Amino acid sequence: MNDLALSNKDMKLMDKEIPELINGAFGMSMGAVWCLVDGESYEWRKHAFLYVVGRLLETGAVKLGRKGVLLEGGVEELLASIENSWPPADEFDDDQFCTVVPYEVEGVEGLCTQYWTPGDLVWVNEFGQQVWSTDAEN
């Protein structure tokens, strides 16, 4: 992950907000965390989001899972898989944290949403129990 878009001040401020984010978003999906990360620009927000997810992974507050299976790999590897899967800005739905792509079937055109992340958040409570977000379970 490239932290160059974030200043040390930005990262320190986000680090201070992590406990509040954990309390407010516990059990929710990455989309909920995306909504809590506000920023100066789309690219800055993307870097900030990846930084926050990285901190959540590093502290053990979350793991990543998909279809009931935890993803394997270290923090950097998991963050790289998210970053490498990130859709182009013109396909990214900022409100739904999914992609929106046009389709045509038998002459009928429309838009299709797709969930693009390789995994979603599996929260770990203070007793070590896992709380799977709906998107991580499915």
N, CA, C and O atoms as CSV, one atom per row, in Angstrom:
chain,resi,resn,atom,element,x,y,z
A,1,MET,N,N,0.844,-1.177,0.000
A,1,MET,CA,C,0.000,0.000,0.000
A,1,MET,C,C,0.885,1.234,0.000
A,1,MET,O,O,1.941,1.255,0.631
A,2,ASN,N,N,0.452,2.244,-0.700
A,2,ASN,CA,C,1.199,3.479,-0.807
A,2,ASN,C,C,0.615,4.503,0.155
A,2,ASN,O,O,-0.479,5.013,-0.086
A,3,ASP,N,N,1.314,4.813,1.233
A,3,ASP,CA,C,0.844,5.788,2.224
A,3,ASP,C,C,1.250,7.211,1.859
A,3,ASP,O,O,0.980,8.138,2.622
A,4,LEU,N,N,1.900,7.407,0.695
A,4,LEU,CA,C,2.415,8.721,0.365
A,4,LEU,C,C,1.323,9.779,0.300
A,4,LEU,O,O,1.604,10.954,0.539
A,5,ALA,N,N,0.098,9.407,-0.012
A,5,ALA,CA,C,-0.992,10.376,-0.092
A,5,ALA,C,C,-1.438,10.828,1.298
A,5,ALA,O,O,-2.183,11.801,1.416
A,6,LEU,N,N,-1.001,10.146,2.336
A,6,LEU,CA,C,-1.386,10.484,3.706
A,6,LEU,C,C,-0.199,11.083,4.442
A,6,LEU,O,O,0.919,10.574,4.358
A,7,SER,N,N,-0.449,12.150,5.152
A,7,SER,CA,C,0.622,12.752,5.958
A,7,SER,C,C,0.717,12.016,7.294
A,7,SER,O,O,-0.195,11.282,7.674
A,8,ASN,N,N,1.814,12.216,7.993
A,8,ASN,CA,C,1.954,11.650,9.337
A,8,ASN,C,C,0.846,12.154,10.244
A,8,ASN,O,O,0.323,11.409,11.073
A,9,LYS,N,N,0.493,13.415,10.083
A,9,LYS,CA,C,-0.588,14.008,10.869
A,9,LYS,C,C,-1.906,13.275,10.596
A,9,LYS,O,O,-2.659,12.975,11.523
A,10,ASP,N,N,-2.181,12.987,9.308
A,10,ASP,CA,C,-3.395,12.250,8.943
A,10,ASP,C,C,-3.422,10.874,9.616
A,10,ASP,O,O,-4.436,10.462,10.180
A,11,MET,N,N,-2.289,10.178,9.544
A,11,MET,CA,C,-2.230,8.835,10.103
A,11,MET,C,C,-2.384,8.857,11.623
A,11,MET,O,O,-3.065,8.000,12.186
A,12,LYS,N,N,-1.767,9.814,12.280
A,12,LYS,CA,C,-1.903,9.917,13.738
A,12,LYS,C,C,-3.343,10.215,14.135
A,12,LYS,O,O,-3.848,9.663,15.113
A,13,LEU,N,N,-4.001,11.084,13.382
A,13,LEU,CA,C,-5.390,11.404,13.663
A,13,LEU,C,C,-6.271,10.170,13.479
A,13,LEU,O,O,-7.149,9.899,14.299
A,14,MET,N,N,-6.035,9.428,12.404
A,14,MET,CA,C,-6.813,8.205,12.173
A,14,MET,C,C,-6.548,7.168,13.259
A,14,MET,O,O,-7.466,6.475,13.698
A,15,ASP,N,N,-5.294,7.062,13.693
A,15,ASP,CA,C,-4.962,6.123,14.763
A,15,ASP,C,C,-5.747,6.443,16.036
A,15,ASP,O,O,-6.206,5.538,16.732
A,16,LYS,N,N,-5.898,7.734,16.334
A,16,LYS,CA,C,-6.661,8.139,17.517
A,16,LYS,C,C,-8.140,7.787,17.386
A,16,LYS,O,O,-8.814,7.541,18.386
A,17,GLU,N,N,-8.648,7.761,16.137
A,17,GLU,CA,C,-10.065,7.509,15.900
A,17,GLU,C,C,-10.411,6.024,15.771
A,17,GLU,O,O,-11.587,5.664,15.724
A,18,ILE,N,N,-9.389,5.159,15.714
A,18,ILE,CA,C,-9.633,3.717,15.534
A,18,ILE,C,C,-10.540,3.139,16.626
A,18,ILE,O,O,-11.482,2.424,16.287
A,19,PRO,N,N,-10.307,3.410,17.923
A,19,PRO,CA,C,-11.208,2.829,18.938
A,19,PRO,C,C,-12.674,3.236,18.744
A,19,PRO,O,O,-13.577,2.419,18.921
A,20,GLU,N,N,-12.901,4.483,18.385
A,20,GLU,CA,C,-14.270,4.945,18.136
A,20,GLU,C,C,-14.865,4.251,16.905
A,20,GLU,O,O,-16.041,3.888,16.888
A,21,LEU,N,N,-14.033,4.077,15.883
A,21,LEU,CA,C,-14.486,3.374,14.676
A,21,LEU,C,C,-14.854,1.931,15.008
A,21,LEU,O,O,-15.873,1.425,14.539
A,22,ILE,N,N,-14.031,1.273,15.811
A,22,ILE,CA,C,-14.320,-0.110,16.199
A,22,ILE,C,C,-15.658,-0.176,16.927
A,22,ILE,O,O,-16.473,-1.056,16.649
A,23,ASN,N,N,-15.886,0.739,17.845
A,23,ASN,CA,C,-17.159,0.745,18.576
A,23,ASN,C,C,-18.342,1.032,17.659
A,23,ASN,O,O,-19.407,0.433,17.807
A,24,GLY,N,N,-18.157,1.943,16.716
A,24,GLY,CA,C,-19.258,2.344,15.859
A,24,GLY,C,C,-19.550,1.404,14.712
A,24,GLY,O,O,-20.690,1.314,14.258
A,25,ALA,N,N,-18.526,0.696,14.235
A,25,ALA,CA,C,-18.701,-0.149,13.051
A,25,ALA,C,C,-18.595,-1.642,13.345
A,25,ALA,O,O,-18.647,-2.453,12.420
A,26,PHE,N,N,-18.449,-2.021,14.613
A,26,PHE,CA,C,-18.253,-3.428,14.963
A,26,PHE,C,C,-19.347,-4.290,14.332
A,26,PHE,O,O,-20.537,-4.015,14.482
A,27,GLY,N,N,-18.923,-5.328,13.630
A,27,GLY,CA,C,-19.849,-6.265,12.997
A,27,GLY,C,C,-20.281,-5.866,11.599
A,27,GLY,O,O,-20.933,-6.647,10.905
A,28,MET,N,N,-19.927,-4.664,11.178
A,28,MET,CA,C,-20.355,-4.171,9.871
A,28,MET,C,C,-19.329,-4.491,8.794
A,28,MET,O,O,-18.221,-4.945,9.082
A,29,SER,N,N,-19.715,-4.248,7.568
A,29,SER,CA,C,-18.878,-4.575,6.410
A,29,SER,C,C,-17.871,-3.477,6.102
A,29,SER,O,O,-17.868,-2.420,6.734
A,30,MET,N,N,-17.020,-3.744,5.122
A,30,MET,CA,C,-16.067,-2.739,4.668
A,30,MET,C,C,-16.781,-1.495,4.162
A,30,MET,O,O,-16.279,-0.380,4.311
A,31,GLY,N,N,-17.939,-1.683,3.570
A,31,GLY,CA,C,-18.701,-0.543,3.079
A,31,GLY,C,C,-19.032,0.441,4.185
A,31,GLY,O,O,-19.033,1.652,3.963
A,32,ALA,N,N,-19.312,-0.070,5.376
A,32,ALA,CA,C,-19.601,0.809,6.518
A,32,ALA,C,C,-18.356,1.578,6.924
A,32,ALA,O,O,-18.436,2.761,7.256
A,33,VAL,N,N,-17.203,0.915,6.900
A,33,VAL,CA,C,-15.948,1.594,7.233
A,33,VAL,C,C,-15.646,2.644,6.169
A,33,VAL,O,O,-15.217,3.750,6.497
A,34,TRP,N,N,-15.866,2.309,4.900
A,34,TRP,CA,C,-15.676,3.273,3.811
A,34,TRP,C,C,-16.513,4.532,4.074
A,34,TRP,O,O,-16.029,5.649,3.892
A,35,CYS,N,N,-17.746,4.351,4.493
A,35,CYS,CA,C,-18.626,5.495,4.757
A,35,CYS,C,C,-18.132,6.351,5.922
A,35,CYS,O,O,-18.427,7.545,5.977
A,36,LEU,N,N,-17.393,5.762,6.842
A,36,LEU,CA,C,-16.878,6.503,7.996
A,36,LEU,C,C,-15.578,7.249,7.700
A,36,LEU,O,O,-15.173,8.128,8.459
A,37,VAL,N,N,-14.933,6.895,6.598
A,37,VAL,CA,C,-13.683,7.557,6.205
A,37,VAL,C,C,-14.044,8.672,5.230
A,37,VAL,O,O,-14.462,8.426,4.098
A,38,ASP,N,N,-13.873,9.881,5.693
A,38,ASP,CA,C,-14.193,11.042,4.862
A,38,ASP,C,C,-12.890,11.670,4.427
A,38,ASP,O,O,-11.911,11.650,5.173
A,39,GLY,N,N,-12.864,12.230,3.227
A,39,GLY,CA,C,-11.591,12.746,2.787
A,39,GLY,C,C,-11.647,13.865,1.786
A,39,GLY,O,O,-12.701,14.276,1.302
A,40,GLU,N,N,-10.446,14.337,1.503
A,40,GLU,CA,C,-10.242,15.471,0.618
A,40,GLU,C,C,-10.544,15.143,-0.839
A,40,GLU,O,O,-11.030,15.997,-1.581
A,41,SER,N,N,-10.261,13.926,-1.245
A,41,SER,CA,C,-10.465,13.495,-2.629
A,41,SER,C,C,-10.720,11.995,-2.625
A,41,SER,O,O,-10.526,11.321,-1.614
A,42,TYR,N,N,-11.152,11.489,-3.759
A,42,TYR,CA,C,-11.388,10.045,-3.887
A,42,TYR,C,C,-10.098,9.268,-3.615
A,42,TYR,O,O,-10.109,8.293,-2.864
A,43,GLU,N,N,-8.993,9.693,-4.220
A,43,GLU,CA,C,-7.724,8.975,-4.033
A,43,GLU,C,C,-7.250,9.049,-2.586
A,43,GLU,O,O,-6.781,8.054,-2.035
A,44,TRP,N,N,-7.370,10.225,-1.968
A,44,TRP,CA,C,-6.974,10.355,-0.569
A,44,TRP,C,C,-7.834,9.446,0.293
A,44,TRP,O,O,-7.329,8.759,1.181
A,45,ARG,N,N,-9.134,9.446,0.029
A,45,ARG,CA,C,-10.066,8.612,0.808
A,45,ARG,C,C,-9.728,7.138,0.645
A,45,ARG,O,O,-9.788,6.378,1.611
A,46,LYS,N,N,-9.375,6.731,-0.560
A,46,LYS,CA,C,-8.992,5.334,-0.813
A,46,LYS,C,C,-7.763,4.969,0.019
A,46,LYS,O,O,-7.736,3.920,0.663
A,47,HIS,N,N,-6.740,5.839,0.004
A,47,HIS,CA,C,-5.530,5.568,0.792
A,47,HIS,C,C,-5.847,5.538,2.289
A,47,HIS,O,O,-5.337,4.695,3.027
A,48,ALA,N,N,-6.697,6.472,2.725
A,48,ALA,CA,C,-7.072,6.516,4.140
A,48,ALA,C,C,-7.835,5.254,4.527
A,48,ALA,O,O,-7.597,4.691,5.596
A,49,PHE,N,N,-8.745,4.807,3.672
A,49,PHE,CA,C,-9.504,3.587,3.932
A,49,PHE,C,C,-8.563,2.390,4.068
A,49,PHE,O,O,-8.683,1.605,5.009
A,50,LEU,N,N,-7.638,2.254,3.136
A,50,LEU,CA,C,-6.691,1.135,3.189
A,50,LEU,C,C,-5.822,1.225,4.442
A,50,LEU,O,O,-5.495,0.205,5.049
A,51,TYR,N,N,-5.453,2.428,4.823
A,51,TYR,CA,C,-4.681,2.602,6.051
A,51,TYR,C,C,-5.491,2.142,7.260
A,51,TYR,O,O,-4.978,1.416,8.112
A,52,VAL,N,N,-6.747,2.561,7.337
A,52,VAL,CA,C,-7.608,2.197,8.470
A,52,VAL,C,C,-7.816,0.681,8.515
A,52,VAL,O,O,-7.706,0.076,9.581
A,53,VAL,N,N,-8.112,0.068,7.381
A,53,VAL,CA,C,-8.289,-1.394,7.363
A,53,VAL,C,C,-6.995,-2.077,7.778
A,53,VAL,O,O,-7.018,-3.074,8.499
A,54,GLY,N,N,-5.866,-1.543,7.325
A,54,GLY,CA,C,-4.570,-2.098,7.740
A,54,GLY,C,C,-4.371,-2.019,9.238
A,54,GLY,O,O,-3.903,-2.974,9.857
A,55,ARG,N,N,-4.723,-0.894,9.820
A,55,ARG,CA,C,-4.594,-0.746,11.283
A,55,ARG,C,C,-5.536,-1.709,12.005
A,55,ARG,O,O,-5.160,-2.297,13.019
A,56,LEU,N,N,-6.749,-1.874,11.495
A,56,LEU,CA,C,-7.695,-2.818,12.109
A,56,LEU,C,C,-7.136,-4.243,12.046
A,56,LEU,O,O,-7.270,-5.008,13.001
A,57,LEU,N,N,-6.516,-4.592,10.930
A,57,LEU,CA,C,-5.900,-5.918,10.795
A,57,LEU,C,C,-4.703,-6.062,11.742
A,57,LEU,O,O,-4.559,-7.078,12.423
A,58,GLU,N,N,-3.849,-5.037,11.777
A,58,GLU,CA,C,-2.654,-5.090,12.626
A,58,GLU,C,C,-2.999,-5.229,14.105
A,58,GLU,O,O,-2.307,-5.936,14.839
A,59,THR,N,N,-4.046,-4.569,14.542
A,59,THR,CA,C,-4.423,-4.617,15.958
A,59,THR,C,C,-5.201,-5.876,16.312
A,59,THR,O,O,-5.447,-6.148,17.487
A,60,GLY,N,N,-5.588,-6.643,15.298
A,60,GLY,CA,C,-6.354,-7.863,15.553
A,60,GLY,C,C,-7.839,-7.615,15.739
A,60,GLY,O,O,-8.583,-8.525,16.105
A,61,ALA,N,N,-8.278,-6.378,15.488
A,61,ALA,CA,C,-9.711,-6.065,15.617
A,61,ALA,C,C,-10.529,-6.752,14.536
A,61,ALA,O,O,-11.702,-7.062,14.741
A,62,VAL,N,N,-9.903,-6.992,13.371
A,62,VAL,CA,C,-10.593,-7.666,12.275
A,62,VAL,C,C,-9.663,-8.658,11.590
A,62,VAL,O,O,-8.438,-8.599,11.699
A,63,LYS,N,N,-10.308,-9.560,10.887
A,63,LYS,CA,C,-9.657,-10.444,9.926
A,63,LYS,C,C,-10.462,-10.277,8.643
A,63,LYS,O,O,-11.472,-9.574,8.634
A,64,LEU,N,N,-10.035,-10.902,7.582
A,64,LEU,CA,C,-10.814,-10.878,6.350
A,64,LEU,C,C,-11.309,-12.278,6.039
A,64,LEU,O,O,-10.592,-13.261,6.228
A,65,GLY,N,N,-12.522,-12.358,5.566
A,65,GLY,CA,C,-13.102,-13.649,5.203
A,65,GLY,C,C,-14.035,-13.509,4.023
A,65,GLY,O,O,-14.474,-12.412,3.678
A,66,ARG,N,N,-14.328,-14.635,3.416
A,66,ARG,CA,C,-15.280,-14.687,2.308
A,66,ARG,C,C,-15.959,-16.047,2.337
A,66,ARG,O,O,-15.300,-17.082,2.443
A,67,LYS,N,N,-17.252,-16.034,2.244
A,67,LYS,CA,C,-18.072,-17.253,2.216
A,67,LYS,C,C,-17.767,-18.161,3.401
A,67,LYS,O,O,-17.698,-19.382,3.258
A,68,GLY,N,N,-17.583,-17.551,4.575
A,68,GLY,CA,C,-17.376,-18.309,5.795
A,68,GLY,C,C,-15.974,-18.851,5.993
A,68,GLY,O,O,-15.744,-19.638,6.911
A,69,VAL,N,N,-15.023,-18.445,5.145
A,69,VAL,CA,C,-13.646,-18.929,5.240
A,69,VAL,C,C,-12.727,-17.719,5.420
A,69,VAL,O,O,-12.812,-16.751,4.663
A,70,LEU,N,N,-11.855,-17.778,6.416
A,70,LEU,CA,C,-10.890,-16.699,6.622
A,70,LEU,C,C,-9.850,-16.704,5.505
A,70,LEU,O,O,-9.384,-17.763,5.085
A,71,LEU,N,N,-9.494,-15.518,5.031
A,71,LEU,CA,C,-8.444,-15.396,4.025
A,71,LEU,C,C,-7.098,-15.517,4.706
A,71,LEU,O,O,-6.921,-15.054,5.833
A,72,GLU,N,N,-6.168,-16.124,4.040
A,72,GLU,CA,C,-4.831,-16.298,4.589
A,72,GLU,C,C,-3.908,-15.210,4.069
A,72,GLU,O,O,-4.107,-14.676,2.977
A,73,GLY,N,N,-2.903,-14.891,4.860
A,73,GLY,CA,C,-1.903,-13.926,4.443
A,73,GLY,C,C,-1.676,-12.892,5.518
A,73,GLY,O,O,-2.489,-12.713,6.426
A,74,GLY,N,N,-0.553,-12.219,5.393
A,74,GLY,CA,C,-0.224,-11.145,6.319
A,74,GLY,C,C,-0.973,-9.872,5.969
A,74,GLY,O,O,-1.671,-9.806,4.957
A,75,VAL,N,N,-0.823,-8.875,6.807
A,75,VAL,CA,C,-1.536,-7.613,6.619
A,75,VAL,C,C,-1.222,-7.006,5.260
A,75,VAL,O,O,-2.138,-6.637,4.525
A,76,GLU,N,N,0.045,-6.897,4.915
A,76,GLU,CA,C,0.424,-6.277,3.634
A,76,GLU,C,C,-0.149,-7.056,2.449
A,76,GLU,O,O,-0.608,-6.463,1.473
A,77,GLU,N,N,-0.121,-8.371,2.540
A,77,GLU,CA,C,-0.652,-9.201,1.460
A,77,GLU,C,C,-2.164,-9.018,1.325
A,77,GLU,O,O,-2.681,-8.912,0.212
A,78,LEU,N,N,-2.867,-8.980,2.448
A,78,LEU,CA,C,-4.319,-8.791,2.412
A,78,LEU,C,C,-4.684,-7.406,1.882
A,78,LEU,O,O,-5.619,-7.267,1.093
A,79,LEU,N,N,-3.946,-6.381,2.316
A,79,LEU,CA,C,-4.197,-5.031,1.809
A,79,LEU,C,C,-3.904,-4.942,0.316
A,79,LEU,O,O,-4.631,-4.276,-0.422
A,80,ALA,N,N,-2.850,-5.604,-0.127
A,80,ALA,CA,C,-2.521,-5.602,-1.560
A,80,ALA,C,C,-3.635,-6.260,-2.363
A,80,ALA,O,O,-3.951,-5.813,-3.466
A,81,SER,N,N,-4.234,-7.320,-1.818
A,81,SER,CA,C,-5.320,-7.981,-2.556
A,81,SER,C,C,-6.529,-7.058,-2.680
A,81,SER,O,O,-7.223,-7.085,-3.696
A,82,ILE,N,N,-6.786,-6.246,-1.665
A,82,ILE,CA,C,-7.882,-5.272,-1.754
A,82,ILE,C,C,-7.527,-4.191,-2.768
A,82,ILE,O,O,-8.320,-3.866,-3.652
A,83,GLU,N,N,-6.331,-3.644,-2.628
A,83,GLU,CA,C,-5.914,-2.558,-3.519
A,83,GLU,C,C,-5.867,-3.015,-4.975
A,83,GLU,O,O,-6.273,-2.273,-5.870
A,84,ASN,N,N,-5.376,-4.225,-5.218
A,84,ASN,CA,C,-5.286,-4.745,-6.589
A,84,ASN,C,C,-6.646,-5.069,-7.186
A,84,ASN,O,O,-6.792,-5.124,-8.407
A,85,SER,N,N,-7.639,-5.284,-6.335
A,85,SER,CA,C,-8.990,-5.578,-6.815
A,85,SER,C,C,-9.840,-4.314,-6.983
A,85,SER,O,O,-10.937,-4.364,-7.540
A,86,TRP,N,N,-9.328,-3.191,-6.500
A,86,TRP,CA,C,-10.105,-1.949,-6.490
A,86,TRP,C,C,-10.546,-1.601,-7.905
A,86,TRP,O,O,-9.722,-1.564,-8.818
A,87,PRO,N,N,-11.824,-1.349,-8.093
A,87,PRO,CA,C,-12.340,-1.055,-9.441
A,87,PRO,C,C,-11.947,0.353,-9.908
A,87,PRO,O,O,-11.601,1.215,-9.101
A,88,PRO,N,N,-12.008,0.563,-11.223
A,88,PRO,CA,C,-11.772,1.919,-11.734
A,88,PRO,C,C,-12.797,2.891,-11.135
A,88,PRO,O,O,-13.927,2.508,-10.833
A,89,ALA,N,N,-12.388,4.137,-10.971
A,89,ALA,CA,C,-13.248,5.138,-10.334
A,89,ALA,C,C,-14.593,5.275,-11.031
A,89,ALA,O,O,-15.603,5.518,-10.370
A,90,ASP,N,N,-14.630,5.123,-12.353
A,90,ASP,CA,C,-15.890,5.306,-13.074
A,90,ASP,C,C,-16.846,4.119,-12.897
A,90,ASP,O,O,-18.009,4.204,-13.291
A,91,GLU,N,N,-16.373,3.031,-12.318
A,91,GLU,CA,C,-17.237,1.875,-12.045
A,91,GLU,C,C,-17.553,1.738,-10.558
A,91,GLU,O,O,-18.377,0.911,-10.169
A,92,PHE,N,N,-16.906,2.539,-9.737
A,92,PHE,CA,C,-17.043,2.412,-8.284
A,92,PHE,C,C,-18.259,3.187,-7.795
A,92,PHE,O,O,-18.391,4.380,-8.069
A,93,ASP,N,N,-19.139,2.516,-7.076
A,93,ASP,CA,C,-20.301,3.157,-6.467
A,93,ASP,C,C,-19.914,3.550,-5.044
A,93,ASP,O,O,-19.804,2.704,-4.157
A,94,ASP,N,N,-19.715,4.827,-4.853
A,94,ASP,CA,C,-19.253,5.372,-3.591
A,94,ASP,C,C,-20.231,5.115,-2.443
A,94,ASP,O,O,-19.817,4.947,-1.296
A,95,ASP,N,N,-21.515,5.086,-2.751
A,95,ASP,CA,C,-22.529,4.883,-1.709
A,95,ASP,C,C,-22.690,3.422,-1.312
A,95,ASP,O,O,-22.962,3.119,-0.150
A,96,GLN,N,N,-22.525,2.522,-2.261
A,96,GLN,CA,C,-22.776,1.098,-2.007
A,96,GLN,C,C,-21.503,0.269,-1.838
A,96,GLN,O,O,-21.569,-0.907,-1.481
A,97,PHE,N,N,-20.337,0.886,-2.097
A,97,PHE,CA,C,-19.051,0.184,-2.008
A,97,PHE,C,C,-19.058,-1.078,-2.874
A,97,PHE,O,O,-18.638,-2.154,-2.448
A,98,CYS,N,N,-19.549,-0.907,-4.102
A,98,CYS,CA,C,-19.564,-1.994,-5.072
A,98,CYS,C,C,-19.278,-1.395,-6.443
A,98,CYS,O,O,-19.131,-0.179,-6.572
A,99,THR,N,N,-19.200,-2.230,-7.452
A,99,THR,CA,C,-19.042,-1.722,-8.806
A,99,THR,C,C,-20.405,-1.662,-9.467
A,99,THR,O,O,-21.305,-2.444,-9.160
A,100,VAL,N,N,-20.532,-0.730,-10.366
A,100,VAL,CA,C,-21.740,-0.595,-11.169
A,100,VAL,C,C,-21.285,-0.610,-12.625
A,100,VAL,O,O,-20.612,0.310,-13.090
A,101,VAL,N,N,-21.661,-1.659,-13.324
A,101,VAL,CA,C,-21.243,-1.799,-14.718
A,101,VAL,C,C,-22.468,-1.988,-15.604
A,101,VAL,O,O,-23.430,-2.656,-15.224
A,102,PRO,N,N,-22.417,-1.390,-16.793
A,102,PRO,CA,C,-23.551,-1.550,-17.713
A,102,PRO,C,C,-23.599,-2.968,-18.284
A,102,PRO,O,O,-22.569,-3.630,-18.410
A,103,TYR,N,N,-24.786,-3.418,-18.622
A,103,TYR,CA,C,-24.947,-4.708,-19.279
A,103,TYR,C,C,-26.066,-4.595,-20.306
A,103,TYR,O,O,-26.884,-3.676,-20.279
A,104,GLU,N,N,-26.067,-5.559,-21.202
A,104,GLU,CA,C,-27.151,-5.663,-22.180
A,104,GLU,C,C,-27.481,-7.132,-22.348
A,104,GLU,O,O,-26.604,-7.952,-22.616
A,105,VAL,N,N,-28.757,-7.455,-22.188
A,105,VAL,CA,C,-29.235,-8.820,-22.376
A,105,VAL,C,C,-30.454,-8.755,-23.290
A,105,VAL,O,O,-31.464,-8.133,-22.961
A,106,GLU,N,N,-30.341,-9.395,-24.419
A,106,GLU,CA,C,-31.436,-9.440,-25.400
A,106,GLU,C,C,-32.000,-8.052,-25.683
A,106,GLU,O,O,-33.213,-7.847,-25.701
A,107,GLY,N,N,-31.081,-7.096,-25.907
A,107,GLY,CA,C,-31.486,-5.745,-26.261
A,107,GLY,C,C,-31.911,-4.869,-25.100
A,107,GLY,O,O,-32.198,-3.688,-25.297
A,108,VAL,N,N,-31.960,-5.418,-23.892
A,108,VAL,CA,C,-32.336,-4.635,-22.721
A,108,VAL,C,C,-31.061,-4.212,-22.000
A,108,VAL,O,O,-30.240,-5.045,-21.616
A,109,GLU,N,N,-30.912,-2.901,-21.825
A,109,GLU,CA,C,-29.734,-2.381,-21.163
A,109,GLU,C,C,-30.039,-2.038,-19.712
A,109,GLU,O,O,-31.166,-1.681,-19.368
A,110,GLY,N,N,-29.040,-2.149,-18.883
A,110,GLY,CA,C,-29.211,-1.808,-17.474
A,110,GLY,C,C,-27.865,-1.693,-16.794
A,110,GLY,O,O,-26.815,-1.715,-17.436
A,111,LEU,N,N,-27.921,-1.571,-15.505
A,111,LEU,CA,C,-26.705,-1.513,-14.689
A,111,LEU,C,C,-26.711,-2.674,-13.714
A,111,LEU,O,O,-27.746,-3.022,-13.147
A,112,CYS,N,N,-25.562,-3.259,-13.528
A,112,CYS,CA,C,-25.417,-4.393,-12.626
A,112,CYS,C,C,-24.420,-4.014,-11.534
A,112,CYS,O,O,-23.358,-3.463,-11.822
A,113,THR,N,N,-24.765,-4.311,-10.281
A,113,THR,CA,C,-23.822,-4.073,-9.190
A,113,THR,C,C,-23.127,-5.385,-8.836
A,113,THR,O,O,-23.734,-6.456,-8.858
A,114,GLN,N,N,-21.877,-5.276,-8.519
A,114,GLN,CA,C,-21.086,-6.444,-8.133
A,114,GLN,C,C,-20.232,-6.074,-6.929
A,114,GLN,O,O,-19.687,-4.974,-6.844
A,115,TYR,N,N,-20.129,-7.016,-6.005
A,115,TYR,CA,C,-19.230,-6.815,-4.873
A,115,TYR,C,C,-17.840,-7.223,-5.325
A,115,TYR,O,O,-17.667,-8.332,-5.830
A,116,TRP,N,N,-16.855,-6.373,-5.161
A,116,TRP,CA,C,-15.552,-6.567,-5.788
A,116,TRP,C,C,-14.428,-6.984,-4.848
A,116,TRP,O,O,-13.389,-7.443,-5.323
A,117,THR,N,N,-14.592,-6.846,-3.552
A,117,THR,CA,C,-13.468,-7.132,-2.660
A,117,THR,C,C,-13.210,-8.627,-2.552
A,117,THR,O,O,-14.140,-9.426,-2.667
A,118,PRO,N,N,-11.962,-9.011,-2.334
A,118,PRO,CA,C,-11.645,-10.433,-2.188
A,118,PRO,C,C,-12.183,-11.032,-0.887
A,118,PRO,O,O,-12.309,-12.251,-0.770
A,119,GLY,N,N,-12.494,-10.193,0.070
A,119,GLY,CA,C,-13.039,-10.635,1.353
A,119,GLY,C,C,-13.626,-9.452,2.072
A,119,GLY,O,O,-13.478,-8.310,1.636
A,120,ASP,N,N,-14.290,-9.718,3.167
A,120,ASP,CA,C,-14.858,-8.634,3.953
A,120,ASP,C,C,-14.489,-8.828,5.412
A,120,ASP,O,O,-13.799,-9.780,5.777
A,121,LEU,N,N,-14.960,-7.908,6.238
A,121,LEU,CA,C,-14.515,-7.872,7.625
A,121,LEU,C,C,-15.129,-8.968,8.486
A,121,LEU,O,O,-16.331,-9.232,8.452
A,122,VAL,N,N,-14.254,-9.588,9.252
A,122,VAL,CA,C,-14.630,-10.512,10.310
A,122,VAL,C,C,-14.090,-9.868,11.577
A,122,VAL,O,O,-12.880,-9.840,11.801
A,123,TRP,N,N,-14.982,-9.357,12.396
A,123,TRP,CA,C,-14.590,-8.644,13.599
A,123,TRP,C,C,-14.265,-9.638,14.710
A,123,TRP,O,O,-14.852,-10.718,14.775
A,124,VAL,N,N,-13.333,-9.272,15.576
A,124,VAL,CA,C,-12.926,-10.126,16.691
A,124,VAL,C,C,-13.211,-9.348,17.972
A,124,VAL,O,O,-12.660,-8.271,18.198
A,125,ASN,N,N,-14.087,-9.919,18.808
A,125,ASN,CA,C,-14.434,-9.202,20.046
A,125,ASN,C,C,-13.378,-9.436,21.129
A,125,ASN,O,O,-12.394,-10.143,20.912
A,126,GLU,N,N,-13.600,-8.830,22.293
A,126,GLU,CA,C,-12.602,-8.887,23.369
A,126,GLU,C,C,-12.388,-10.299,23.910
A,126,GLU,O,O,-11.413,-10.545,24.620
A,127,PHE,N,N,-13.290,-11.231,23.582
A,127,PHE,CA,C,-13.154,-12.616,24.029
A,127,PHE,C,C,-12.567,-13.513,22.942
A,127,PHE,O,O,-12.450,-14.726,23.121
A,128,GLY,N,N,-12.196,-12.901,21.807
A,128,GLY,CA,C,-11.620,-13.654,20.702
A,128,GLY,C,C,-12.653,-14.295,19.788
A,128,GLY,O,O,-12.297,-15.031,18.868
A,129,GLN,N,N,-13.927,-14.021,20.035
A,129,GLN,CA,C,-14.979,-14.569,19.181
A,129,GLN,C,C,-15.077,-13.763,17.894
A,129,GLN,O,O,-14.915,-12.542,17.896
A,130,GLN,N,N,-15.342,-14.461,16.801
A,130,GLN,CA,C,-15.462,-13.814,15.503
A,130,GLN,C,C,-16.912,-13.428,15.231
A,130,GLN,O,O,-17.838,-14.205,15.463
A,131,VAL,N,N,-17.078,-12.217,14.738
A,131,VAL,CA,C,-18.386,-11.711,14.328
A,131,VAL,C,C,-18.272,-11.389,12.845
A,131,VAL,O,O,-17.622,-10.419,12.455
A,132,TRP,N,N,-18.914,-12.219,12.022
A,132,TRP,CA,C,-18.791,-12.094,10.579
A,132,TRP,C,C,-19.787,-11.084,10.046
A,132,TRP,O,O,-20.982,-11.163,10.332
A,133,SER,N,N,-19.277,-10.114,9.254
A,133,SER,CA,C,-20.195,-9.209,8.582
A,133,SER,C,C,-20.967,-10.024,7.541
A,133,SER,O,O,-20.500,-11.070,7.091
A,134,THR,N,N,-22.121,-9.548,7.174
A,134,THR,CA,C,-22.960,-10.266,6.205
A,134,THR,C,C,-22.207,-10.509,4.907
A,134,THR,O,O,-22.308,-11.585,4.318
A,135,ASP,N,N,-21.444,-9.502,4.455
A,135,ASP,CA,C,-20.704,-9.660,3.184
A,135,ASP,C,C,-19.559,-10.647,3.308
A,135,ASP,O,O,-19.144,-11.220,2.300
A,136,ALA,N,N,-19.038,-10.864,4.492
A,136,ALA,CA,C,-17.965,-11.863,4.665
A,136,ALA,C,C,-18.553,-13.270,4.685
A,136,ALA,O,O,-17.903,-14.225,4.261
A,137,GLU,N,N,-19.786,-13.397,5.179
A,137,GLU,CA,C,-20.425,-14.707,5.232
A,137,GLU,C,C,-20.835,-15.206,3.854
A,137,GLU,O,O,-20.799,-16.408,3.588
A,138,ASN,N,N,-21.222,-14.292,2.984
A,138,ASN,CA,C,-21.762,-14.670,1.664
A,138,ASN,C,C,-20.736,-14.562,0.572
A,138,ASN,O,O,-21.037,-14.844,-0.588
